[in-house]
Amino acid sequence: MKKATNLKIGAIYINGMTGNPCRLVNIVPCQGAWLESYDGQGYGDTVKFENVYYADSDEVQDYLEDYRAYTASEKAPSHKPVNYDTQWNV
C-alpha cells in the first residue's frame, strides 16, 4: 500500500488501522483525517495521516458495492423477499 498525499474529500482511501476502504469526510489540519466506512462507522474518529493509504480500483469498487447494498431500499427489486411457492405456482 502506498501512503496517500494530497487528500481529497469524498475520495476512497484505505484506513491503515483497520485495512478497510473508507470515504474521506474531513481533514483535521496537523492531526489527521476522518475516514468513514460504507455503514458510517468511524465518522468523527481522527486517523493519523500516516495511516491513510491509496485504495486501488478493486477496493474502491468493493466500497461502492457495500455502500449501495447498505443504503438500498427494500422496495428495490433486488432486495424484495421472494416467496418461491407462489413464484413457481407450486
ABEGO torsion letter per residue (X at the ends): XBBBBGBBBGBBBBBAAAGBBBBBABBBBGAEBBBBBAAGBGBGBBBBAAABBBBBAAAAAAAAAAAAAAABBAABAAABBBBAAAAAGX
